[in-house]
Structures are given as C-alpha cells and as structure tokens.
Amino acid sequence: MKIVLDTNCLLPAVFSKSVYHWIWEAFRQGKFVDCALNAGARYIVTNDKHFDVIKNIPFPKIEVIDIVAFKKIID
C-alpha cells in the first residue's frame, strides 16, 4: 500500500510513549513514501484539516484520511 504521511502525524509519533508511536516504527521500517502523485499513493494520512480541500478536487483522486482511519485500514 502506498500512502503519504503528513509530518503533523509523524512528529507526535516520535515519542515512545505516544499513542501514535506505531506510525514512527512503521516509518522507520520503510512503509511510507514521500510524494503522493509520483508514487501513485492511495491515501494521504494527515490530521491537518487543510487537506480536506483535496476531497473536492476531481483530479488527482487521493483519499485523505486521519491517523485513526488509517490504523483501522491496516489492522
């Protein structure tokens, strides 16, 4: 699965006691790519509501989801 992880999701995940630390560990293992369009990513994972504008643009079709939704998809 190809996704783009916004840094606002990654930064809080760095700390080992964070509930989002699993994201940091997955990032370290090479699960994520850094460019949604070139990678053909299916998702942009972000908690930044500014990305919601992408939901209304017909091209490119990249689904914007938050960390909680992403965790449900990969579990």
Chimera marker file (.cmm) of the C-alpha trace (Angstrom):
<marker_set name="trace">
<marker id="1" x="0.000" y="0.000" z="0.000" r="1" g="1" b="0" radius="0.5"/>
<marker id="2" x="1.339" y="3.417" z="-0.933" r="1" g="1" b="0" radius="0.5"/>
<marker id="3" x="0.464" y="6.403" z="1.238" r="1" g="1" b="0" radius="0.5"/>
<marker id="4" x="1.789" y="9.868" z="2.029" r="1" g="1" b="0" radius="0.5"/>
<marker id="5" x="2.162" y="10.647" z="5.694" r="1" g="1" b="0" radius="0.5"/>
<marker id="6" x="1.937" y="14.332" z="6.590" r="1" g="1" b="0" radius="0.5"/>
<marker id="7" x="4.554" y="15.466" z="9.101" r="1" g="1" b="0" radius="0.5"/>
<marker id="8" x="1.863" y="16.589" z="11.514" r="1" g="1" b="0" radius="0.5"/>
<marker id="9" x="1.170" y="12.862" z="12.004" r="1" g="1" b="0" radius="0.5"/>
<marker id="10" x="4.804" y="11.840" z="12.159" r="1" g="1" b="0" radius="0.5"/>
<marker id="11" x="6.110" y="14.360" z="14.686" r="1" g="1" b="0" radius="0.5"/>
<marker id="12" x="3.813" y="13.346" z="17.568" r="1" g="1" b="0" radius="0.5"/>
<marker id="13" x="4.624" y="9.700" z="16.824" r="1" g="1" b="0" radius="0.5"/>
<marker id="14" x="8.350" y="10.017" z="17.519" r="1" g="1" b="0" radius="0.5"/>
<marker id="15" x="7.979" y="9.799" z="21.290" r="1" g="1" b="0" radius="0.5"/>
<marker id="16" x="7.895" y="6.234" z="22.574" r="1" g="1" b="0" radius="0.5"/>
<marker id="17" x="5.016" y="6.913" z="24.975" r="1" g="1" b="0" radius="0.5"/>
<marker id="18" x="2.838" y="8.438" z="22.245" r="1" g="1" b="0" radius="0.5"/>
<marker id="19" x="-0.313" y="6.539" z="21.267" r="1" g="1" b="0" radius="0.5"/>
<marker id="20" x="0.847" y="7.155" z="17.678" r="1" g="1" b="0" radius="0.5"/>
<marker id="21" x="4.329" y="5.681" z="18.154" r="1" g="1" b="0" radius="0.5"/>
<marker id="22" x="3.408" y="2.723" z="15.927" r="1" g="1" b="0" radius="0.5"/>
<marker id="23" x="3.489" y="5.183" z="12.999" r="1" g="1" b="0" radius="0.5"/>
<marker id="24" x="7.109" y="6.122" z="13.749" r="1" g="1" b="0" radius="0.5"/>
<marker id="25" x="8.102" y="2.468" z="13.922" r="1" g="1" b="0" radius="0.5"/>
<marker id="26" x="6.373" y="1.749" z="10.614" r="1" g="1" b="0" radius="0.5"/>
<marker id="27" x="8.093" y="4.771" z="9.047" r="1" g="1" b="0" radius="0.5"/>
<marker id="28" x="11.489" y="3.509" z="10.203" r="1" g="1" b="0" radius="0.5"/>
<marker id="29" x="10.761" y="0.174" z="8.542" r="1" g="1" b="0" radius="0.5"/>
<marker id="30" x="10.233" y="1.890" z="5.156" r="1" g="1" b="0" radius="0.5"/>
<marker id="31" x="6.446" y="1.630" z="4.776" r="1" g="1" b="0" radius="0.5"/>
<marker id="32" x="5.803" y="5.186" z="3.609" r="1" g="1" b="0" radius="0.5"/>
<marker id="33" x="6.644" y="7.241" z="0.513" r="1" g="1" b="0" radius="0.5"/>
<marker id="34" x="7.129" y="10.986" z="0.290" r="1" g="1" b="0" radius="0.5"/>
<marker id="35" x="5.263" y="12.071" z="-2.828" r="1" g="1" b="0" radius="0.5"/>
<marker id="36" x="1.602" y="11.136" z="-3.335" r="1" g="1" b="0" radius="0.5"/>
<marker id="37" x="1.266" y="11.801" z="-7.045" r="1" g="1" b="0" radius="0.5"/>
<marker id="38" x="4.533" y="10.303" z="-8.232" r="1" g="1" b="0" radius="0.5"/>
<marker id="39" x="4.111" y="7.283" z="-6.037" r="1" g="1" b="0" radius="0.5"/>
<marker id="40" x="0.528" y="6.681" z="-7.064" r="1" g="1" b="0" radius="0.5"/>
<marker id="41" x="-0.474" y="6.774" z="-3.398" r="1" g="1" b="0" radius="0.5"/>
<marker id="42" x="-3.967" y="5.753" z="-2.452" r="1" g="1" b="0" radius="0.5"/>
<marker id="43" x="-4.025" y="7.794" z="0.768" r="1" g="1" b="0" radius="0.5"/>
<marker id="44" x="-2.648" y="10.935" z="2.320" r="1" g="1" b="0" radius="0.5"/>
<marker id="45" x="-2.637" y="10.311" z="6.070" r="1" g="1" b="0" radius="0.5"/>
<marker id="46" x="-2.913" y="13.576" z="7.966" r="1" g="1" b="0" radius="0.5"/>
<marker id="47" x="-4.636" y="15.169" z="10.926" r="1" g="1" b="0" radius="0.5"/>
<marker id="48" x="-4.375" y="18.559" z="9.193" r="1" g="1" b="0" radius="0.5"/>
<marker id="49" x="-7.890" y="19.690" z="8.185" r="1" g="1" b="0" radius="0.5"/>
<marker id="50" x="-6.392" y="21.962" z="5.494" r="1" g="1" b="0" radius="0.5"/>
<marker id="51" x="-6.009" y="18.851" z="3.320" r="1" g="1" b="0" radius="0.5"/>
<marker id="52" x="-9.805" y="18.432" z="3.256" r="1" g="1" b="0" radius="0.5"/>
<marker id="53" x="-9.856" y="20.654" z="0.173" r="1" g="1" b="0" radius="0.5"/>
<marker id="54" x="-8.334" y="17.727" z="-1.765" r="1" g="1" b="0" radius="0.5"/>
<marker id="55" x="-11.528" y="15.751" z="-1.173" r="1" g="1" b="0" radius="0.5"/>
<marker id="56" x="-13.411" y="18.112" z="-3.507" r="1" g="1" b="0" radius="0.5"/>
<marker id="57" x="-10.906" y="18.154" z="-6.361" r="1" g="1" b="0" radius="0.5"/>
<marker id="58" x="-11.702" y="15.637" z="-9.119" r="1" g="1" b="0" radius="0.5"/>
<marker id="59" x="-8.035" y="15.149" z="-10.083" r="1" g="1" b="0" radius="0.5"/>
<marker id="60" x="-5.947" y="13.585" z="-8.697" r="1" g="1" b="0" radius="0.5"/>
<marker id="61" x="-8.027" y="11.138" z="-6.719" r="1" g="1" b="0" radius="0.5"/>
<marker id="62" x="-6.146" y="10.619" z="-3.478" r="1" g="1" b="0" radius="0.5"/>
<marker id="63" x="-8.125" y="9.822" z="-0.374" r="1" g="1" b="0" radius="0.5"/>
<marker id="64" x="-7.348" y="11.989" z="2.664" r="1" g="1" b="0" radius="0.5"/>
<marker id="65" x="-7.706" y="10.127" z="5.960" r="1" g="1" b="0" radius="0.5"/>
<marker id="66" x="-6.635" y="10.723" z="9.539" r="1" g="1" b="0" radius="0.5"/>
<marker id="67" x="-4.412" y="8.515" z="11.684" r="1" g="1" b="0" radius="0.5"/>
<marker id="68" x="-7.328" y="6.701" z="13.338" r="1" g="1" b="0" radius="0.5"/>
<marker id="69" x="-8.881" y="5.763" z="9.996" r="1" g="1" b="0" radius="0.5"/>
<marker id="70" x="-5.505" y="4.616" z="8.680" r="1" g="1" b="0" radius="0.5"/>
<marker id="71" x="-4.946" y="2.379" z="11.704" r="1" g="1" b="0" radius="0.5"/>
<marker id="72" x="-8.339" y="0.720" z="11.084" r="1" g="1" b="0" radius="0.5"/>
<marker id="73" x="-7.399" y="0.078" z="7.452" r="1" g="1" b="0" radius="0.5"/>
<marker id="74" x="-4.081" y="-1.612" z="8.201" r="1" g="1" b="0" radius="0.5"/>
<marker id="75" x="-5.241" y="-3.662" z="11.187" r="1" g="1" b="0" radius="0.5"/>
<link id1="1" id2="2" r="1" g="1" b="0" radius="0.2"/>
<link id1="2" id2="3" r="1" g="1" b="0" radius="0.2"/>
<link id1="3" id2="4" r="1" g="1" b="0" radius="0.2"/>
<link id1="4" id2="5" r="1" g="1" b="0" radius="0.2"/>
<link id1="5" id2="6" r="1" g="1" b="0" radius="0.2"/>
<link id1="6" id2="7" r="1" g="1" b="0" radius="0.2"/>
<link id1="7" id2="8" r="1" g="1" b="0" radius="0.2"/>
<link id1="8" id2="9" r="1" g="1" b="0" radius="0.2"/>
<link id1="9" id2="10" r="1" g="1" b="0" radius="0.2"/>
<link id1="10" id2="11" r="1" g="1" b="0" radius="0.2"/>
<link id1="11" id2="12" r="1" g="1" b="0" radius="0.2"/>
<link id1="12" id2="13" r="1" g="1" b="0" radius="0.2"/>
<link id1="13" id2="14" r="1" g="1" b="0" radius="0.2"/>
<link id1="14" id2="15" r="1" g="1" b="0" radius="0.2"/>
<link id1="15" id2="16" r="1" g="1" b="0" radius="0.2"/>
<link id1="16" id2="17" r="1" g="1" b="0" radius="0.2"/>
<link id1="17" id2="18" r="1" g="1" b="0" radius="0.2"/>
<link id1="18" id2="19" r="1" g="1" b="0" radius="0.2"/>
<link id1="19" id2="20" r="1" g="1" b="0" radius="0.2"/>
<link id1="20" id2="21" r="1" g="1" b="0" radius="0.2"/>
<link id1="21" id2="22" r="1" g="1" b="0" radius="0.2"/>
<link id1="22" id2="23" r="1" g="1" b="0" radius="0.2"/>
<link id1="23" id2="24" r="1" g="1" b="0" radius="0.2"/>
<link id1="24" id2="25" r="1" g="1" b="0" radius="0.2"/>
<link id1="25" id2="26" r="1" g="1" b="0" radius="0.2"/>
<link id1="26" id2="27" r="1" g="1" b="0" radius="0.2"/>
<link id1="27" id2="28" r="1" g="1" b="0" radius="0.2"/>
<link id1="28" id2="29" r="1" g="1" b="0" radius="0.2"/>
<link id1="29" id2="30" r="1" g="1" b="0" radius="0.2"/>
<link id1="30" id2="31" r="1" g="1" b="0" radius="0.2"/>
<link id1="31" id2="32" r="1" g="1" b="0" radius="0.2"/>
<link id1="32" id2="33" r="1" g="1" b="0" radius="0.2"/>
<link id1="33" id2="34" r="1" g="1" b="0" radius="0.2"/>
<link id1="34" id2="35" r="1" g="1" b="0" radius="0.2"/>
<link id1="35" id2="36" r="1" g="1" b="0" radius="0.2"/>
<link id1="36" id2="37" r="1" g="1" b="0" radius="0.2"/>
<link id1="37" id2="38" r="1" g="1" b="0" radius="0.2"/>
<link id1="38" id2="39" r="1" g="1" b="0" radius="0.2"/>
<link id1="39" id2="40" r="1" g="1" b="0" radius="0.2"/>
<link id1="40" id2="41" r="1" g="1" b="0" radius="0.2"/>
<link id1="41" id2="42" r="1" g="1" b="0" radius="0.2"/>
<link id1="42" id2="43" r="1" g="1" b="0" radius="0.2"/>
<link id1="43" id2="44" r="1" g="1" b="0" radius="0.2"/>
<link id1="44" id2="45" r="1" g="1" b="0" radius="0.2"/>
<link id1="45" id2="46" r="1" g="1" b="0" radius="0.2"/>
<link id1="46" id2="47" r="1" g="1" b="0" radius="0.2"/>
<link id1="47" id2="48" r="1" g="1" b="0" radius="0.2"/>
<link id1="48" id2="49" r="1" g="1" b="0" radius="0.2"/>
<link id1="49" id2="50" r="1" g="1" b="0" radius="0.2"/>
<link id1="50" id2="51" r="1" g="1" b="0" radius="0.2"/>
<link id1="51" id2="52" r="1" g="1" b="0" radius="0.2"/>
<link id1="52" id2="53" r="1" g="1" b="0" radius="0.2"/>
<link id1="53" id2="54" r="1" g="1" b="0" radius="0.2"/>
<link id1="54" id2="55" r="1" g="1" b="0" radius="0.2"/>
<link id1="55" id2="56" r="1" g="1" b="0" radius="0.2"/>
<link id1="56" id2="57" r="1" g="1" b="0" radius="0.2"/>
<link id1="57" id2="58" r="1" g="1" b="0" radius="0.2"/>
<link id1="58" id2="59" r="1" g="1" b="0" radius="0.2"/>
<link id1="59" id2="60" r="1" g="1" b="0" radius="0.2"/>
<link id1="60" id2="61" r="1" g="1" b="0" radius="0.2"/>
<link id1="61" id2="62" r="1" g="1" b="0" radius="0.2"/>
<link id1="62" id2="63" r="1" g="1" b="0" radius="0.2"/>
<link id1="63" id2="64" r="1" g="1" b="0" radius="0.2"/>
<link id1="64" id2="65" r="1" g="1" b="0" radius="0.2"/>
<link id1="65" id2="66" r="1" g="1" b="0" radius="0.2"/>
<link id1="66" id2="67" r="1" g="1" b="0" radius="0.2"/>
<link id1="67" id2="68" r="1" g="1" b="0" radius="0.2"/>
<link id1="68" id2="69" r="1" g="1" b="0" radius="0.2"/>
<link id1="69" id2="70" r="1" g="1" b="0" radius="0.2"/>
<link id1="70" id2="71" r="1" g="1" b="0" radius="0.2"/>
<link id1="71" id2="72" r="1" g="1" b="0" radius="0.2"/>
<link id1="72" id2="73" r="1" g="1" b="0" radius="0.2"/>
<link id1="73" id2="74" r="1" g="1" b="0" radius="0.2"/>
<link id1="74" id2="75" r="1" g="1" b="0" radius="0.2"/>
</marker_set>
